[in-house]
Amino acid sequence: DLEPVQLAGTTVSRASLHNADEIKRKDVRVGDVVIVEKAGKIIPHIVRVEKHLRERELPEFEFPLVCPSCDSELLRDEGGVYIRCINPLCPAQFKERLRFFASRAAMDIEGLGDKLVDQLVDAGLVKTFGDLYRLRQADVAALERMGEKSAENLIAGVAASRSRGLARVLCGLSIRHVGARVATVLAKEFGEVDALAAARVEDLTDVEEIGPVIAA
């Protein structure tokens, strides 16, 4: 986080450092004065550190060894750049996947905002994507700051998402390397979930734009 600053007409309090290697390369430390710009006039990122303004020796940033949500060990990916929690049951990861699943880029579920995602997961009402489609209006209405009308709207939004199509479902599942474009290609090639689930690696790599990394 940054001390809020006005930049190109907006207040910026966060900026991207991309990954651990960039933090080390730029030698960014807590308390530093930094130069920030907007990449493409949209995304704030840190350009450099004004090291001459350091009034004292600042500690280097230490990356966590365990996930702050589930206490599982964190591992670097194949390229050694990104640090990931590999626990498939990590609640924080599931919440973020659920938020994306409900977003306009995926299933576009009206009424399912960030706070409601937290409530549904914390209450144990949603543990899988499929649980969304088994929600009961009474259970949703019983949540804090929810009522019958809000619950009714959510149930209706979930029901409406059933018609979104296979491409949006695949995109929304947060499968690694499968974004909107790849999801569209797969949906067009296989047509339905059962056919895709039965596909072998060779069947997948035969599809244009699908390489061995995605197929695996």
C-alpha positions as CSV (number, residue, x, y, z in Angstrom):
1,D,0.0,0.0,0.0
2,L,1.0,3.6,-0.6
3,E,0.2,6.9,1.0
4,P,-2.7,8.1,-1.2
5,V,-1.5,10.4,-4.0
6,Q,-3.3,12.1,-6.9
7,L,-2.2,10.7,-10.2
8,A,-3.7,11.4,-13.6
9,G,-7.0,12.4,-12.1
10,T,-7.4,9.6,-9.6
11,T,-6.3,8.8,-6.0
12,V,-3.8,6.0,-6.0
13,S,-3.1,4.1,-2.8
14,R,-1.9,0.9,-4.4
15,A,0.6,0.1,-7.2
16,S,1.8,-3.1,-8.9
17,L,5.3,-4.5,-8.2
18,H,4.5,-7.5,-10.4
19,N,6.4,-10.3,-8.5
20,A,9.1,-11.1,-6.0
21,D,11.9,-10.8,-8.5
22,E,10.8,-7.2,-9.3
23,I,10.7,-6.3,-5.6
24,K,14.3,-7.6,-5.2
25,R,15.6,-6.0,-8.4
26,K,14.2,-2.6,-7.5
27,D,15.2,-3.0,-3.9
28,V,11.8,-1.8,-2.7
29,R,11.4,-1.7,1.1
30,V,8.7,-0.7,3.6
31,G,8.8,3.0,4.2
32,D,10.5,3.9,0.9
33,V,9.7,6.9,-1.3
34,V,8.9,5.7,-4.7
35,I,8.1,7.0,-8.2
36,V,4.7,5.8,-9.5
37,E,3.3,6.0,-13.0
38,K,0.3,4.5,-14.8
39,A,1.1,1.9,-17.3
40,G,-1.1,2.6,-20.4
41,K,-2.6,5.5,-18.3
42,I,-4.5,2.8,-16.4
43,I,-2.6,0.6,-14.0
44,P,-0.3,2.2,-11.4
45,H,3.1,0.6,-11.0
46,I,6.3,1.5,-9.2
47,V,9.0,2.7,-11.5
48,R,11.8,3.2,-9.1
49,V,12.8,3.8,-5.5
50,E,14.3,7.1,-4.4
51,K,17.0,5.5,-2.3
52,H,18.7,8.8,-1.6
53,L,15.7,9.8,0.5
54,R,16.1,6.9,2.9
55,E,16.8,8.4,6.3
56,R,17.7,5.1,7.9
57,E,18.4,1.5,6.9
58,L,15.1,-0.1,6.1
59,P,14.6,-3.9,6.4
60,E,14.3,-5.9,3.2
61,F,10.9,-7.3,2.4
62,E,10.5,-10.9,3.6
63,F,8.1,-13.1,1.7
64,P,5.9,-15.3,3.8
65,L,6.6,-19.0,4.0
66,V,3.1,-20.1,4.7
67,C,-0.3,-19.0,3.4
68,P,-1.8,-16.3,5.7
69,S,-5.3,-17.9,5.2
70,C,-4.8,-21.6,5.6
71,D,-1.2,-21.9,7.0
72,S,-0.2,-24.2,4.1
73,E,3.4,-24.1,2.8
74,L,3.9,-21.6,-0.1
75,L,5.8,-22.7,-3.2
76,R,7.4,-20.9,-6.0
77,D,6.1,-21.8,-9.5
78,E,8.2,-23.4,-12.2
79,G,9.8,-20.1,-13.2
80,G,10.6,-19.2,-9.7
81,V,8.8,-15.9,-10.0
82,Y,5.4,-16.3,-8.4
83,I,4.6,-17.7,-4.9
84,R,1.5,-19.8,-4.7
85,C,-0.5,-21.6,-2.0
86,I,-1.1,-25.0,-3.5
87,N,-3.8,-26.0,-1.0
88,P,-6.9,-26.7,-3.1
89,L,-9.1,-26.1,0.0
90,C,-7.6,-22.7,0.9
91,P,-10.6,-20.5,1.8
92,A,-9.1,-17.3,0.6
93,Q,-8.3,-18.8,-2.8
94,F,-11.8,-20.2,-3.1
95,K,-13.4,-16.8,-2.3
96,E,-11.3,-15.1,-5.0
97,R,-12.2,-17.9,-7.5
98,L,-15.9,-17.5,-6.6
99,R,-15.7,-13.7,-7.1
100,F,-14.3,-14.3,-10.5
101,F,-16.9,-17.0,-11.3
102,A,-19.6,-14.5,-10.5
103,S,-18.0,-11.6,-12.4
104,R,-19.2,-10.2,-15.7
105,A,-16.2,-11.8,-17.4
106,A,-17.6,-15.2,-16.5
107,M,-21.1,-16.2,-15.2
108,D,-22.2,-12.6,-14.6
109,I,-24.3,-13.4,-11.5
110,E,-26.4,-10.4,-10.5
111,G,-26.4,-9.7,-6.8
112,L,-23.3,-11.7,-5.8
113,G,-20.9,-9.1,-4.6
114,D,-17.6,-9.4,-2.7
115,K,-19.1,-9.1,0.8
116,L,-21.8,-11.7,0.1
117,V,-19.2,-14.1,-1.2
118,D,-17.4,-13.8,2.1
119,Q,-20.6,-14.4,4.0
120,L,-21.7,-17.4,2.0
121,V,-18.3,-19.1,2.3
122,D,-17.8,-18.2,6.0
123,A,-21.3,-19.5,6.8
124,G,-20.5,-22.8,5.1
125,L,-23.3,-22.4,2.6
126,V,-21.0,-22.4,-0.5
127,K,-18.0,-24.8,-0.5
128,T,-18.0,-25.5,-4.3
129,F,-19.2,-23.7,-7.4
130,G,-22.0,-26.2,-7.5
131,D,-23.3,-25.1,-4.1
132,L,-24.3,-21.8,-5.6
133,Y,-26.9,-23.6,-7.6
134,R,-28.3,-25.4,-4.5
135,L,-28.7,-22.3,-2.3
136,R,-32.0,-21.9,-0.6
137,Q,-33.6,-18.4,-0.4
138,A,-34.3,-18.8,3.3
139,D,-30.6,-19.6,4.1
140,V,-29.4,-16.5,2.2
141,A,-32.1,-14.2,3.8
142,A,-30.9,-15.3,7.2
143,L,-27.4,-13.8,6.6
144,E,-26.5,-10.5,8.2
145,R,-27.7,-7.5,6.3
146,M,-29.6,-9.7,3.9
147,G,-33.4,-9.9,3.6
148,E,-36.0,-11.7,1.6
149,K,-35.7,-9.3,-1.4
150,S,-31.9,-9.4,-1.6
151,A,-32.0,-13.2,-1.2
152,E,-34.7,-13.5,-3.9
153,N,-32.5,-11.3,-6.3
154,L,-29.5,-13.5,-5.7
155,I,-31.4,-16.7,-6.3
156,A,-32.8,-15.2,-9.5
157,G,-29.3,-14.1,-10.6
158,V,-27.9,-17.6,-10.0
159,A,-30.7,-19.2,-11.9
160,A,-30.2,-16.8,-14.9
161,S,-26.5,-17.7,-15.0
162,R,-27.4,-21.3,-16.0
163,S,-27.9,-20.1,-19.6
164,R,-24.5,-18.4,-20.0
165,G,-22.9,-21.2,-22.1
166,L,-20.0,-23.5,-21.8
167,A,-17.3,-20.9,-22.7
168,R,-18.3,-18.7,-19.7
169,V,-18.4,-21.7,-17.4
170,L,-14.9,-22.8,-18.4
171,C,-13.5,-19.3,-18.1
172,G,-15.2,-18.9,-14.7
173,L,-13.7,-22.1,-13.2
174,S,-10.2,-20.4,-13.0
175,I,-8.4,-23.3,-14.6
176,R,-4.8,-22.3,-15.0
177,H,-3.9,-21.1,-18.5
178,V,-7.6,-21.1,-19.5
179,G,-8.8,-17.6,-20.0
180,A,-11.7,-16.3,-22.1
181,R,-10.0,-17.0,-25.5
182,V,-9.0,-20.6,-24.7
183,A,-12.4,-21.2,-23.1
184,T,-14.2,-20.1,-26.2
185,V,-12.0,-22.4,-28.4
186,L,-12.6,-25.4,-26.2
187,A,-16.3,-24.8,-26.0
188,K,-16.6,-24.5,-29.8
189,E,-14.6,-27.7,-30.3
190,F,-16.2,-29.9,-27.7
191,G,-19.6,-28.4,-27.3
192,E,-20.5,-29.8,-23.9
193,V,-18.9,-30.6,-20.5
194,D,-19.1,-34.4,-20.8
195,A,-17.2,-34.4,-24.2
196,L,-14.5,-32.1,-22.8
197,A,-14.1,-34.2,-19.6
198,A,-13.7,-37.3,-21.7
199,A,-11.0,-35.8,-23.9
200,R,-7.5,-37.1,-23.8
201,V,-4.4,-34.9,-23.8
202,E,-3.9,-35.8,-27.5
203,D,-7.5,-34.7,-28.3
204,L,-6.8,-31.4,-26.6
205,T,-3.5,-30.7,-28.3
206,D,-5.1,-31.5,-31.7
207,V,-7.2,-28.4,-31.2
208,E,-5.8,-25.2,-32.7
209,E,-4.3,-22.8,-30.0
210,I,-4.2,-25.6,-27.4
211,G,-0.6,-26.6,-26.5
212,P,0.7,-29.2,-24.2
213,V,0.9,-26.8,-21.2
214,I,-2.8,-26.0,-21.4
215,A,-3.8,-29.6,-22.2
216,A,-1.9,-31.0,-19.2
